[in-house]
């Protein structure tokens, strides 16, 4: 074994010389092994995969329905779109393994989403003995799977508690982009923000910070699309803050609640048998209606509490009620889901405005108290 690597003899100092008589040098700390490092940009890829997968399933089903459910092939040969889904996911794996950069990551994610959607669309064939593509619970099972994926993606994409090592590792991803192409100002600002969460005493962090700060950006301000989006957001905030808009939202919830709570009566007055799926849908609707009633009751006392109850009701409808809708109405239930997602988006916008208004009032009260006598 070569001892010079440990004694310093390779620097010309004998092992038992003056250096050995001085204070013992502290051994270098062994770097902590990191096995679970999250990507700060992962949520963007998750969203692309999620949306593209759902869109692929809907598009395939609409095209097949419009063309009379054709068979690709002839005789005993049938090229199921499961095969094309596998090819899409294989292409995604190849791109992930072979290529560097956000562009290729996006293309791989796009290919994975299309492939997974084509694969999952044939779920009915996988879980039935007669390979029934039209197996009724299949779409509802797909919906449950996407709900589970949504929460898994949200958990994996959370980086609020990013540690210094995770921040440094992710900063190198931004540095790679700076080598391959000119970064936008927003990308550079994001990179510096992430790097700011790392250990600032680390020489590597300091050097990387200097490199990113000196990097020339490819733009001088927001793009036309970003400016347009900013105007839309400003218009939306103004609209949500208007009294007549809030009153309209309240009326919508009142009528919707009546429909949810009166729905069981229509079943009881009919002679048809109530199935387990019917009962589940009714109970989910009643739970949503009860949450909405509690929100209406609290409307005058606190609009924020009212919106929170509306939000709970919308989440029950989306996460539970829509399962029964997809079971009964298959792909056509997507229209109800889109409506409920729009309702949830409006509610959360109003919650955000109420929280901002409450923070402003609190700040004004604190400023007034600070200026007054003690």
C-alpha positions in Angstrom: 0.0 0.0 0.0 1.3 3.5 -0.9 1.7 5.3 2.4 2.8 8.6 0.8 -0.8 9.3 0.1 -1.5 9.5 3.8 1.8 10.8 5.3 2.5 13.8 3.2 5.9 12.4 2.0 4.9 13.2 -1.5 5.3 16.9 -0.6 8.9 16.4 0.5 8.2 16.3 4.3 9.4 13.2 6.1 6.8 11.2 8.0 8.5 11.9 11.3 9.7 15.4 10.5 8.6 18.8 12.0 5.2 18.5 10.5 4.6 15.4 12.4 5.5 17.1 15.7 3.0 19.9 15.2 -0.7 19.8 16.1 -2.6 17.0 14.4 -4.5 18.1 11.3 -8.3 17.6 11.5 -9.4 14.9 9.1 -11.5 16.1 6.2 -15.2 15.6 6.9 -16.7 12.8 4.8 -19.4 14.3 2.6 -22.8 13.1 3.4 -24.2 10.7 0.9 -27.3 12.0 -0.8 -29.7 9.4 -2.1 -33.0 11.4 -2.3 -32.5 14.8 -4.0 -35.6 16.4 -5.5 -35.5 18.5 -8.6 -36.9 22.0 -8.1 -38.3 21.9 -11.6 -39.9 18.5 -11.3 -43.4 19.9 -10.8 -43.3 21.5 -14.3 -42.6 18.1 -15.8 -45.2 16.4 -13.7 -47.8 18.9 -14.9 -46.9 18.3 -18.5 -47.1 14.5 -18.0 -50.4 14.7 -16.2 -52.2 17.0 -18.7 -50.8 15.2 -21.8 -51.8 11.8 -20.4 -55.4 12.8 -19.8 -55.6 14.7 -23.1 -54.4 11.6 -24.9 -57.0 9.4 -23.4 -59.8 11.9 -24.2 -58.5 12.5 -27.7 -58.2 8.8 -28.5 -61.7 8.0 -27.3 -63.2 10.9 -29.2 -61.4 9.9 -32.5 -62.4 6.2 -32.1 -66.0 7.1 -31.4 -66.1 9.5 -34.4 -64.6 6.9 -36.8 -66.8 4.0 -35.7 -64.2 2.2 -33.5 -61.9 1.0 -36.4 -59.4 -1.8 -36.1 -55.8 -1.1 -37.2 -54.8 -4.2 -39.1 -56.6 -7.0 -40.8 -57.9 -10.4 -40.1 -56.3 -11.7 -36.9 -53.9 -8.8 -36.8 -54.7 -5.9 -34.6 -52.2 -3.2 -33.7 -53.7 -2.0 -30.3 -52.7 1.5 -29.3 -51.2 -0.2 -26.2 -48.2 -0.9 -28.5 -47.9 2.7 -29.6 -48.1 3.7 -25.9 -45.2 1.4 -25.1 -43.2 2.9 -28.0 -43.9 6.4 -26.6 -42.7 5.4 -23.1 -39.6 3.7 -24.6 -38.7 6.8 -26.5 -39.1 8.8 -23.3 -36.7 6.4 -21.5 -34.2 6.7 -24.3 -34.3 10.5 -24.2 -34.0 10.6 -20.4 -31.0 8.4 -20.5 -29.2 9.8 -23.5 -29.8 13.5 -23.6 -29.0 16.5 -21.4 -30.9 19.7 -21.0 -34.4 21.0 -20.3 -35.5 20.8 -23.9 -34.9 17.1 -24.1 -36.4 16.6 -20.7 -39.6 18.3 -21.9 -39.7 16.2 -25.1 -39.2 13.1 -23.1 -41.9 14.1 -20.6 -44.2 14.8 -23.6 -43.5 11.4 -25.1 -44.0 9.7 -21.7 -47.4 11.4 -21.3 -48.6 10.4 -24.7 -47.4 6.8 -24.2 -48.9 6.5 -20.8 -52.2 7.8 -22.0 -52.3 5.3 -24.9 -51.3 2.5 -22.6 -53.9 3.4 -19.9 -56.7 3.9 -22.3 -56.8 0.1 -22.8 -57.2 -0.6 -19.1 -60.5 -2.4 -19.7 -58.7 -5.1 -21.7 -56.1 -5.7 -18.9 -58.6 -6.4 -16.1 -61.3 -8.4 -17.9 -61.2 -12.0 -19.0 -62.8 -11.2 -22.3 -60.5 -8.2 -23.1 -63.5 -5.7 -22.8 -62.3 -2.3 -23.9 -65.7 -0.8 -22.9 -65.6 -2.3 -19.4 -67.8 0.3 -17.5 -65.6 0.8 -14.3 -62.4 1.3 -16.4 -62.8 5.1 -16.8 -63.6 5.5 -13.1 -60.5 3.4 -12.2 -58.4 5.7 -14.5 -59.8 8.7 -12.7 -58.8 7.3 -9.3 -55.3 6.6 -10.6 -54.9 10.1 -11.9 -56.1 11.5 -8.5 -53.5 9.4 -6.7 -50.9 10.5 -9.2 -51.9 14.1 -8.6 -51.2 13.8 -4.9 -48.0 11.8 -5.4 -46.7 14.5 -7.9 -47.6 17.3 -5.4 -45.6 15.5 -2.7 -42.6 14.9 -4.8 -42.7 18.4 -6.3 -42.7 20.2 -2.9 -39.4 21.9 -2.3 -40.3 24.4 0.4 -37.9 22.7 2.9 -35.0 22.4 0.4 -31.7 21.9 2.2 -28.4 23.4 1.3 -27.1 20.2 -0.4 -30.3 19.9 -2.5 -30.1 23.6 -3.5 -26.5 23.1 -4.6 -27.2 20.0 -6.6 -30.1 21.7 -8.4 -28.0 24.8 -9.1 -25.7 22.7 -11.3 -28.8 21.9 -13.5 -29.2 25.6 -14.1 -25.4 25.9 -14.7 -25.7 23.2 -17.4 -28.4 25.2 -19.1 -26.2 28.3 -19.1 -23.5 26.3 -20.9 -25.8 24.9 -23.6 -27.8 28.1 -24.3 -28.4 31.7 -23.3 -30.6 31.8 -20.2 -33.6 34.1 -19.8 -33.5 36.6 -17.0 -36.3 34.7 -15.2 -34.2 31.5 -15.4 -31.1 33.2 -14.1 -33.1 34.8 -11.2 -34.6 31.4 -10.4 -31.1 29.8 -10.4 -29.7 32.5 -8.1 -32.7 32.1 -5.8 -32.1 28.3 -5.5 -28.3 28.8 -5.1 -29.1 31.3 -2.3 -30.6 28.5 -0.3 -27.2 26.7 -0.4 -24.4 27.1 2.1 -22.9 30.5 1.3 -19.6 29.7 3.0 -18.9 26.9 0.5 -16.3 28.0 -2.0 -18.1 26.0 -4.7 -21.3 27.9 -4.0 -19.5 31.3 -4.1 -17.8 30.4 -7.5 -21.1 29.2 -9.0 -22.9 32.3 -7.8 -20.3 34.5 -9.6 -20.7 32.5 -12.8 -24.4 32.8 -12.8 -24.4 36.5 -11.9 -22.0 37.2 -14.8 -24.1 35.2 -17.3 -25.6 37.2 -20.1 -29.3 36.8 -20.4 -31.2 36.4 -23.7 -33.9 39.0 -22.9 -34.3 42.4 -21.4 -37.7 42.1 -19.9 -41.0 40.2 -20.0 -42.2 38.7 -23.3 -45.4 39.7 -25.0 -47.1 36.6 -23.7 -45.9 37.3 -20.1 -47.2 40.9 -20.4 -50.6 39.6 -21.7 -50.8 37.1 -18.9 -50.1 39.8 -16.4 -52.9 41.9 -17.8 -55.3 38.9 -17.6 -54.3 38.3 -14.0 -54.8 42.0 -13.1 -58.2 42.0 -14.8 -59.2 38.8 -13.0 -58.2 40.2 -9.6 -60.3 43.3 -10.2 -63.2 41.2 -11.3 -63.1 38.8 -8.4 -63.0 41.8 -6.0 -66.2 43.4 -7.3 -69.3 43.1 -5.1 -71.6 42.0 -7.9 -69.3 39.2 -8.9 -69.2 37.8 -5.3 -73.0 38.1 -5.1 -73.3 36.1 -8.4 -71.0 33.4 -7.0 -73.1 33.2 -3.9 -76.3 32.7 -6.0 -74.6 30.0 -8.1 -73.7 28.1 -4.9 -77.2 28.5 -3.5 -78.8 27.0 -6.7 -76.1 24.3 -6.9 -76.7 23.3 -3.3 -80.4 23.0 -3.9 -79.7 20.7 -6.8 -77.3 18.5 -4.8 -79.6 18.3 -1.8 -82.8 17.7 -3.8 -81.2 15.1 -6.1 -82.0 12.1 -3.7 -85.7 13.1 -3.8 -85.8 12.5 -7.6 -84.4 9.0 -7.1 -87.0 8.3 -4.3 -89.9 9.5 -6.5 -88.7 7.2 -9.3 -89.5 3.5 -9.5 -86.0 2.6 -10.7 -83.7 0.6 -8.4 -80.9 2.6 -6.7 -77.5 1.0 -7.4 -74.4 1.3 -5.2 -73.0 3.8 -7.6 -76.2 5.9 -7.5 -76.0 5.9 -3.7 -72.4 6.8 -3.6 -73.0 9.7 -6.0 -75.9 10.9 -3.9 -73.9 10.8 -0.6 -71.0 12.7 -2.2 -73.5 15.3 -3.6 -75.1 15.6 -0.2 -71.7 16.1 1.5 -70.9 18.8 -1.0 -74.2 20.4 -0.4 -73.8 20.4 3.4 -70.3 22.1 3.0 -71.9 24.7 0.8 -74.7 25.4 3.2 -72.2 25.9 6.0 -70.4 28.4 3.7 -73.5 30.3 3.0 -74.4 30.5 6.7 -70.9 32.0 7.4 -71.0 34.4 4.4 -71.9 37.5 6.4 -69.7 36.8 9.4 -66.5 35.9 7.4 -66.2 35.6 3.6 -62.9 33.8 4.1 -64.5 31.0 6.2 -67.4 30.8 3.7 -64.9 30.3 0.8 -63.1 27.7 2.8 -66.3 25.7 3.2 -67.1 26.2 -0.5 -63.6 24.9 -1.3 -64.1 21.8 0.9 -67.4 21.1 -0.9 -65.7 21.5 -4.4 -62.9 19.1 -3.3 -65.4 16.5 -2.2 -67.2 16.8 -5.5 -63.9 16.5 -7.5 -62.2 13.7 -5.5 -65.2 11.6 -4.6 -68.3 12.6 -6.5 -66.6 12.6 -9.9 -65.6 9.0 -9.4 -69.2 7.9 -9.5 -69.9 10.3 -12.4 -67.1 8.7 -14.5 -68.4 5.2 -13.6 -71.9 6.0 -14.8 -71.3 8.4 -17.7 -67.8 7.3 -18.8 -65.8 10.0 -20.7 -68.8 12.3 -20.9 -68.3 13.1 -17.2 -65.3 15.2 -18.2 -67.6 18.2 -18.7 -68.7 18.0 -15.1 -65.1 17.7 -14.0 -64.1 20.8 -16.0 -66.9 22.8 -14.5 -65.9 21.8 -10.9 -62.3 22.5 -11.6 -63.3 26.0 -12.9 -65.4 26.5 -9.7 -62.4 25.4 -7.5 -60.1 27.9 -9.4 -62.6 30.7 -8.8 -62.9 29.9 -5.1 -59.1 29.7 -4.6 -58.7 33.0 -6.4 -61.2 34.6 -4.0 -59.5 33.0 -1.0 -56.2 34.5 -2.1 -57.8 37.9 -2.5 -59.3 37.7 1.0 -56.0 36.6 2.5 -54.2 39.5 0.8 -56.8 41.9 2.1 -56.5 40.5 5.6 -52.7 40.8 5.5 -53.1 44.5 4.3 -55.5 45.3 7.2 -53.1 43.6 9.7 -50.2 45.6 8.4 -52.1 48.8 8.6 -53.2 48.0 12.1 -49.7 47.2 13.1 -48.4 50.5 11.6 -51.1 52.5 13.3 -50.2 50.8 16.6 -46.5 51.5 16.1 -47.1 55.2 15.5 -49.5 55.7 18.4 -48.7 56.2 22.1 -47.2 53.2 24.0 
